[in-house]
Amino acid sequence: MTQKKFMPSGMEPEIRKHLQKVGYSFFAGLLWLLVNVTLGIYFRLAIADKGVSLVNILFYGWFLFSIALLLYYFYRTWRGAALH
């Protein structure tokens, strides 16, 4: 009869690692959302009042670049992640 050794906190290392991934991913997504909503709506960079300006183009360029980085971060974090 074999016993499994658990961490002192009572949580298995795989579960702890998975929950850290969930927490970091949630925080990264929330931070991305906060930055882009603040820039786009609060500072009105996403709204073209009198036509499209250079500021609007730069904001949407930043938006596409930052979402690509976020999705790459999610891919790197979650590739091959399967709980058994």
N, CA, C and O atoms as a MOPAC input file, in Angstrom:
PM7 MOZYME 1SCF
protein

 N      0.84700 1    -1.17700 1     0.00000 1
 C      0.00000 1     0.00000 1     0.00000 1
 C      0.89800 1     1.24800 1     0.00000 1
 O      1.73800 1     1.42600 1     0.88100 1
 N      0.70100 1     2.08300 1    -0.98500 1
 C      1.51300 1     3.30200 1    -1.06900 1
 C      0.65500 1     4.51000 1    -0.74100 1
 O     -0.53600 1     4.56500 1    -1.04900 1
 N      1.29400 1     5.45500 1    -0.11700 1
 C      0.60300 1     6.69800 1     0.20400 1
 C      1.15900 1     7.80500 1    -0.66900 1
 O      2.35900 1     7.86400 1    -0.93700 1
 N      0.27000 1     8.68100 1    -1.10700 1
 C      0.71400 1     9.83600 1    -1.86800 1
 C      1.14500 1    10.91500 1    -0.89300 1
 O      0.50400 1    11.14400 1     0.13200 1
 N      2.23900 1    11.57200 1    -1.23200 1
 C      2.70400 1    12.65700 1    -0.38400 1
 C      2.11800 1    13.96600 1    -0.90700 1
 O      2.19400 1    14.26700 1    -2.09800 1
 N      1.55000 1    14.71200 1    -0.01800 1
 C      0.94600 1    15.98500 1    -0.37100 1
 C      1.80200 1    17.11300 1     0.17500 1
 O      2.63200 1    16.91600 1     1.06200 1
 N      1.58500 1    18.27800 1    -0.36600 1
 C      2.28600 1    19.45500 1     0.13900 1
 C      1.76700 1    19.77700 1     1.54000 1
 O      0.66300 1    19.36500 1     1.89600 1
 N      2.53700 1    20.49700 1     2.32500 1
 C      2.10800 1    20.81500 1     3.68500 1
 C      0.76200 1    21.54100 1     3.75300 1
 O      0.04200 1    21.41900 1     4.74400 1
 N      0.42200 1    22.29200 1     2.70700 1
 C     -0.84600 1    23.01500 1     2.73600 1
 C     -2.02300 1    22.09900 1     2.41500 1
 O     -3.17700 1    22.51300 1     2.52800 1
 N     -1.74500 1    20.86500 1     2.01800 1
 C     -2.81300 1    19.92800 1     1.72500 1
 C     -3.25300 1    19.95000 1     0.27300 1
 O     -4.20400 1    19.25700 1    -0.09000 1
 N     -2.57800 1    20.73400 1    -0.57200 1
 C     -2.95900 1    20.82500 1    -1.97600 1
 C     -1.88700 1    20.15300 1    -2.83400 1
 O     -0.69200 1    20.35000 1    -2.61200 1
 N     -2.31100 1    19.37800 1    -3.79300 1
 C     -1.35700 1    18.71100 1    -4.66800 1
 C     -0.65900 1    19.73800 1    -5.55900 1
 O     -1.26700 1    20.74100 1    -5.93200 1
 N      0.60800 1    19.50100 1    -5.90400 1
 C      1.36500 1    20.45900 1    -6.71600 1
 C      0.74700 1    20.73900 1    -8.07900 1
 O      0.80600 1    21.87000 1    -8.56000 1
 N      0.14800 1    19.71500 1    -8.71600 1
 C     -0.46100 1    19.92800 1   -10.02800 1
 C     -1.65800 1    20.86200 1    -9.93900 1
 O     -1.85800 1    21.71300 1   -10.80500 1
 N     -2.44000 1    20.69900 1    -8.90000 1
 C     -3.61600 1    21.55800 1    -8.70700 1
 C     -3.17700 1    22.97700 1    -8.40600 1
 O     -3.76400 1    23.92800 1    -8.92100 1
 N     -2.15400 1    23.13400 1    -7.58000 1
 C     -1.64100 1    24.46100 1    -7.25400 1
 C     -1.14000 1    25.16900 1    -8.52000 1
 O     -1.40600 1    26.35300 1    -8.72600 1
 N     -0.41500 1    24.43100 1    -9.35800 1
 C      0.10600 1    25.00700 1   -10.60400 1
 C     -1.04000 1    25.40900 1   -11.53100 1
 O     -0.99700 1    26.47000 1   -12.15300 1
 N     -2.05400 1    24.56700 1   -11.62000 1
 C     -3.20700 1    24.87500 1   -12.46500 1
 C     -3.94100 1    26.12800 1   -11.96500 1
 O     -4.31200 1    26.98800 1   -12.76300 1
 N     -4.14300 1    26.22700 1   -10.67700 1
 C     -4.83700 1    27.38900 1   -10.12300 1
 C     -4.01300 1    28.66600 1   -10.30800 1
 O     -4.58200 1    29.74100 1   -10.49600 1
 N     -2.69200 1    28.56500 1   -10.25700 1
 C     -1.85300 1    29.72400 1   -10.53600 1
 C     -1.99800 1    30.15800 1   -11.98600 1
 O     -2.05500 1    31.35400 1   -12.27300 1
 N     -2.05800 1    29.20400 1   -12.89400 1
 C     -2.27000 1    29.53700 1   -14.30200 1
 C     -3.60700 1    30.24800 1   -14.49500 1
 O     -3.69300 1    31.23600 1   -15.22500 1
 N     -4.63600 1    29.74500 1   -13.84400 1
 C     -5.95700 1    30.36300 1   -13.94200 1
 C     -5.90300 1    31.79400 1   -13.40400 1
 O     -6.41000 1    32.71900 1   -14.03800 1
 N     -5.29400 1    31.96800 1   -12.24800 1
 C     -5.21300 1    33.29900 1   -11.64600 1
 C     -4.41700 1    34.28100 1   -12.48900 1
 O     -4.84500 1    35.41700 1   -12.69200 1
 N     -3.25400 1    33.84800 1   -12.98300 1
 C     -2.42800 1    34.72800 1   -13.81700 1
 C     -3.13400 1    35.07300 1   -15.12600 1
 O     -3.05800 1    36.21100 1   -15.58900 1
 N     -3.81400 1    34.10800 1   -15.71800 1
 C     -4.53200 1    34.36400 1   -16.96600 1
 C     -5.69000 1    35.33400 1   -16.73500 1
 O     -5.91200 1    36.24400 1   -17.53300 1
 N     -6.41500 1    35.13600 1   -15.65400 1
 C     -7.51600 1    36.03800 1   -15.32600 1
 C     -6.99900 1    37.45200 1   -15.10000 1
 O     -7.58800 1    38.41100 1   -15.59800 1
 N     -5.91100 1    37.59300 1   -14.36000 1
 C     -5.33900 1    38.90800 1   -14.08800 1
 C     -4.85200 1    39.56800 1   -15.37200 1
 O     -5.08200 1    40.76100 1   -15.57000 1
 N     -4.18400 1    38.81900 1   -16.24900 1
 C     -3.68100 1    39.37700 1   -17.50700 1
 C     -4.83700 1    39.85800 1   -18.37800 1
 O     -4.76600 1    40.94400 1   -18.95500 1
 N     -5.89600 1    39.06700 1   -18.48000 1
 C     -7.05800 1    39.47100 1   -19.26800 1
 C     -7.75200 1    40.68500 1   -18.68800 1
 O     -8.17100 1    41.57800 1   -19.42400 1
 N     -7.87400 1    40.72100 1   -17.37900 1
 C     -8.52300 1    41.86100 1   -16.72300 1
 C     -7.68800 1    43.12600 1   -16.86600 1
 O     -8.23700 1    44.20500 1   -17.09200 1
 N     -6.38400 1    43.01100 1   -16.73900 1
 C     -5.50600 1    44.16400 1   -16.91600 1
 C     -5.56900 1    44.68300 1   -18.35100 1
 O     -5.63700 1    45.89100 1   -18.57600 1
 N     -5.54600 1    43.76100 1   -19.32600 1
 C     -5.65400 1    44.15900 1   -20.73000 1
 C     -6.96600 1    44.90500 1   -20.97300 1
 O     -6.98800 1    45.94300 1   -21.63300 1
 N     -8.04700 1    44.36600 1   -20.43500 1
 C     -9.35600 1    44.99000 1   -20.59900 1
 C     -9.39400 1    46.36300 1   -19.95600 1
 O     -9.91300 1    47.30600 1   -20.55300 1
 N     -8.86100 1    46.49600 1   -18.76300 1
 C     -8.85400 1    47.77300 1   -18.05200 1
 C     -8.07600 1    48.83900 1   -18.81900 1
 O     -8.53800 1    49.97100 1   -18.95700 1
 N     -6.90400 1    48.47700 1   -19.31300 1
 C     -6.07400 1    49.43300 1   -20.06100 1
 C     -6.77800 1    49.88200 1   -21.32700 1
 O     -6.83300 1    51.08000 1   -21.60700 1
 N     -7.31400 1    48.95300 1   -22.09400 1
 C     -7.91700 1    49.30900 1   -23.36700 1
 C     -9.24700 1    50.02900 1   -23.22500 1
 O     -9.55300 1    50.90900 1   -24.02900 1
 N    -10.03600 1    49.68400 1   -22.23400 1
 C    -11.28300 1    50.41300 1   -22.00100 1
 C    -10.98100 1    51.83000 1   -21.51800 1
 O    -11.63600 1    52.78600 1   -21.93100 1
 N     -9.99100 1    51.95600 1   -20.64500 1
 C     -9.62400 1    53.28600 1   -20.15800 1
 C     -9.13300 1    54.16900 1   -21.29500 1
 O     -9.56500 1    55.31400 1   -21.43200 1
 N     -8.23900 1    53.64000 1   -22.10300 1
 C     -7.72200 1    54.42600 1   -23.22300 1
 C     -8.79900 1    54.68700 1   -24.26600 1
 O     -8.91100 1    55.80300 1   -24.77200 1
 N     -9.58300 1    53.68400 1   -24.58700 1
 C    -10.55300 1    53.81000 1   -25.66500 1
 C    -11.77300 1    54.61500 1   -25.33200 1
 O    -12.21200 1    55.43400 1   -26.13900 1
 N    -12.33700 1    54.40500 1   -24.15600 1
 C    -13.58700 1    55.08200 1   -23.81900 1
 C    -13.35000 1    56.31900 1   -22.95600 1
 O    -13.87400 1    57.39200 1   -23.25600 1
 N    -12.57500 1    56.18000 1   -21.89800 1
 C    -12.38200 1    57.31700 1   -20.99200 1
 C    -11.63200 1    58.45600 1   -21.67900 1
 O    -12.02100 1    59.61800 1   -21.56100 1
 N    -10.56100 1    58.12600 1   -22.39300 1
 C     -9.79900 1    59.15900 1   -23.09900 1
 C    -10.29100 1    59.35700 1   -24.53200 1
 O     -9.71500 1    60.14400 1   -25.28300 1
 N    -11.35300 1    58.64500 1   -24.91300 1
 C    -12.03000 1    58.79000 1   -26.20200 1
 C    -11.10600 1    58.56300 1   -27.39800 1
 O    -11.24600 1    59.22300 1   -28.42700 1
 N    -10.16800 1    57.63700 1   -27.26400 1
 C     -9.27000 1    57.33600 1   -28.37000 1
 C     -9.91000 1    56.38200 1   -29.37200 1
 O     -9.47900 1    56.32100 1   -30.52400 1
 N    -10.92200 1    55.64400 1   -28.95500 1
 C    -11.57400 1    54.68300 1   -29.83900 1
 C    -12.73100 1    55.31400 1   -30.60700 1
 O    -13.28500 1    54.68500 1   -31.50900 1
 N    -13.09900 1    56.53000 1   -30.26800 1
 C    -14.26900 1    57.17200 1   -30.86000 1
 C    -13.80700 1    58.19400 1   -31.89300 1
 O    -13.05800 1    59.11900 1   -31.57700 1
 N    -14.26100 1    58.01500 1   -33.12500 1
 C    -13.92400 1    58.95300 1   -34.19300 1
 C    -15.05000 1    59.97900 1   -34.29200 1
 O    -16.05500 1    59.73900 1   -34.96100 1
 N    -14.88200 1    61.12200 1   -33.62500 1
 C    -15.92400 1    62.14700 1   -33.60100 1
 C    -16.10200 1    62.82700 1   -34.96000 1
 O    -17.20200 1    62.85900 1   -35.51200 1
 N    -15.02600 1    63.35600 1   -35.47500 1
 C    -15.10000 1    64.11400 1   -36.72700 1
 C    -14.26700 1    63.43900 1   -37.80700 1
 O    -13.51700 1    64.09900 1   -38.52700 1
 N    -14.39700 1    62.15600 1   -37.91200 1
 C    -13.59700 1    61.39500 1   -38.86500 1
 C    -12.45300 1    60.69400 1   -38.15800 1
 O    -12.17200 1    60.94100 1   -36.98500 1
 N    -11.81500 1    59.83200 1   -38.88700 1
 C    -10.71400 1    59.04900 1   -38.33300 1
 C     -9.45700 1    59.91100 1   -38.30500 1
 O     -9.08600 1    60.52500 1   -39.30500 1
 N     -8.81000 1    59.94600 1   -37.14500 1
 C     -7.58800 1    60.72800 1   -36.99500 1
 C     -6.40600 1    59.78200 1   -36.74500 1
 O     -6.58200 1    58.57300 1   -36.59800 1
 N     -5.23100 1    60.34500 1   -36.70200 1
 C     -4.02800 1    59.56000 1   -36.43500 1
 C     -4.09000 1    58.91200 1   -35.05400 1
 O     -3.61000 1    57.79300 1   -34.86900 1
 N     -4.67700 1    59.60800 1   -34.08900 1
 C     -4.79500 1    59.06600 1   -32.72900 1
 C     -5.66900 1    57.81100 1   -32.72900 1
 O     -5.35700 1    56.83400 1   -32.04800 1
 N     -6.76200 1    57.84000 1   -33.49100 1
 C     -7.62200 1    56.65400 1   -33.58600 1
 C     -6.87400 1    55.48500 1   -34.21300 1
 O     -6.98300 1    54.35200 1   -33.74500 1
 N     -6.12700 1    55.75500 1   -35.25600 1
 C     -5.37300 1    54.70200 1   -35.92700 1
 C     -4.31600 1    54.12200 1   -34.99300 1
 O     -4.12800 1    52.90600 1   -34.94800 1
 N     -3.63400 1    54.97200 1   -34.26000 1
 C     -2.62400 1    54.49100 1   -33.30800 1
 C     -3.25600 1    53.65900 1   -32.19800 1
 O     -2.69900 1    52.64100 1   -31.78500 1
 N     -4.42500 1    54.09400 1   -31.71300 1
 C     -5.09900 1    53.33100 1   -30.66600 1
 C     -5.48500 1    51.94100 1   -31.17200 1
 O     -5.24100 1    50.94100 1   -30.49600 1
 N     -6.08500 1    51.88000 1   -32.35300 1
 C     -6.50300 1    50.57800 1   -32.87300 1
 C     -5.30100 1    49.70800 1   -33.22700 1
 O     -5.38000 1    48.48300 1   -33.13400 1
 N     -4.20000 1    50.31900 1   -33.63000 1
 C     -2.96100 1    49.56400 1   -33.82900 1
 C     -2.47500 1    48.96900 1   -32.51900 1
 O     -2.09900 1    47.79900 1   -32.46100 1
 N     -2.48600 1    49.78800 1   -31.45800 1
 C     -2.12300 1    49.30200 1   -30.12800 1
 C     -3.06900 1    48.18500 1   -29.67700 1
 O     -2.63800 1    47.18300 1   -29.10500 1
 N     -4.35400 1    48.37400 1   -29.94200 1
 C     -5.35500 1    47.39000 1   -29.55600 1
 C     -5.05900 1    46.03200 1   -30.20200 1
 O     -5.06200 1    45.00700 1   -29.52000 1
 N     -4.80500 1    46.02300 1   -31.50500 1
 C     -4.53100 1    44.76900 1   -32.20700 1
 C     -3.21500 1    44.14600 1   -31.75000 1
 O     -3.12100 1    42.93100 1   -31.58000 1
 N     -2.20300 1    44.98400 1   -31.55400 1
 C     -0.91600 1    44.48200 1   -31.08400 1
 C     -1.03300 1    43.88600 1   -29.68500 1
 O     -0.49300 1    42.81300 1   -29.41700 1
 N     -1.73600 1    44.58000 1   -28.79700 1
 C     -1.84400 1    44.11200 1   -27.41600 1
 C     -2.70200 1    42.85200 1   -27.30600 1
 O     -2.41300 1    41.98700 1   -26.48100 1
 N     -3.75200 1    42.73300 1   -28.12200 1
 C     -4.55100 1    41.50500 1   -28.05000 1
 C     -3.77300 1    40.32800 1   -28.63000 1
 O     -3.93500 1    39.19500 1   -28.17900 1
 N     -2.92900 1    40.59100 1   -29.62600 1
 C     -2.06900 1    39.52700 1   -30.15000 1
 C     -1.09800 1    39.05900 1   -29.06700 1
 O     -0.87600 1    37.85800 1   -28.91100 1
 N     -0.52200 1    39.99700 1   -28.32000 1
 C      0.36900 1    39.61800 1   -27.21700 1
 C     -0.37000 1    38.84100 1   -26.12700 1
 O      0.15800 1    37.87100 1   -25.58300 1
 N     -1.58200 1    39.26900 1   -25.81500 1
 C     -2.36900 1    38.57800 1   -24.78900 1
 C     -2.70000 1    37.15500 1   -25.22800 1
 O     -2.57300 1    36.21500 1   -24.44300 1
 N     -3.12100 1    36.99900 1   -26.47300 1
 C     -3.43300 1    35.65900 1   -26.96400 1
 C     -2.19000 1    34.78100 1   -27.02600 1
 O     -2.27500 1    33.58000 1   -26.77200 1
 N     -1.04200 1    35.35700 1   -27.35800 1
 C      0.21300 1    34.60500 1   -27.34300 1
 C      0.55500 1    34.17800 1   -25.91400 1
 O      1.00700 1    33.05400 1   -25.69200 1
 N      0.34100 1    35.06700 1   -24.95400 1
 C      0.57200 1    34.71600 1   -23.54900 1
 C     -0.33900 1    33.56700 1   -23.12700 1
 O      0.10600 1    32.62900 1   -22.46600 1
 N     -1.61500 1    33.64100 1   -23.50800 1
 C     -2.53600 1    32.54600 1   -23.18600 1
 C     -2.08900 1    31.24400 1   -23.83700 1
 O     -2.13200 1    30.18700 1   -23.20800 1
 N     -1.66400 1    31.31400 1   -25.08400 1
 C     -1.20400 1    30.11100 1   -25.78300 1
 C      0.00500 1    29.50800 1   -25.07500 1
 O      0.04900 1    28.30100 1   -24.83600 1
 N      0.98900 1    30.34700 1   -24.74000 1
 C      2.19400 1    29.85000 1   -24.07000 1
 C      1.87000 1    29.28900 1   -22.69200 1
 O      2.47700 1    28.30800 1   -22.26200 1
 N      0.93500 1    29.89600 1   -22.00900 1
 C      0.58500 1    29.45400 1   -20.66300 1
 C     -0.18800 1    28.13700 1   -20.68400 1
 O      0.04300 1    27.27400 1   -19.83700 1
 N     -1.09000 1    27.97400 1   -21.62900 1
 C     -2.01900 1    26.85900 1   -21.59700 1
 C     -1.72300 1    25.73600 1   -22.58300 1
 O     -2.46500 1    24.75500 1   -22.61800 1
 N     -0.66300 1    25.84400 1   -23.38700 1
 C     -0.41100 1    24.75600 1   -24.34100 1
 C     -0.02700 1    23.48900 1   -23.58000 1
 O      0.81900 1    23.50000 1   -22.68500 1
 N     -0.66400 1    22.43300 1   -23.96000 1
 C     -0.37800 1    21.13900 1   -23.33800 1
 C     -0.85500 1    21.01600 1   -21.90700 1
 O     -0.44700 1    20.09400 1   -21.20000 1
 N     -1.70300 1    21.91600 1   -21.46700 1
 C     -2.16600 1    21.87000 1   -20.08000 1
 C     -3.43300 1    21.00400 1   -20.00500 1
 O     -4.50000 1    21.39500 1   -20.47900 1
 N     -3.29100 1    19.85000 1   -19.41300 1
 C     -4.44300 1    18.97500 1   -19.22200 1
 C     -4.32800 1    18.35000 1   -17.83700 1
 O     -3.30100 1    17.77400 1   -17.47700 1
 N     -5.38600 1    18.47400 1   -17.08700 1
 C     -5.41200 1    17.83200 1   -15.77200 1
 C     -5.80000 1    16.36800 1   -15.95200 1
 O     -6.76400 1    16.05100 1   -16.65000 1
 N     -5.07300 1    15.52200 1   -15.34200 1
 C     -5.35100 1    14.08100 1   -15.44400 1
 C     -6.05100 1    13.61200 1   -14.20300 1
 O     -6.37600 1    12.43000 1   -14.08700 1

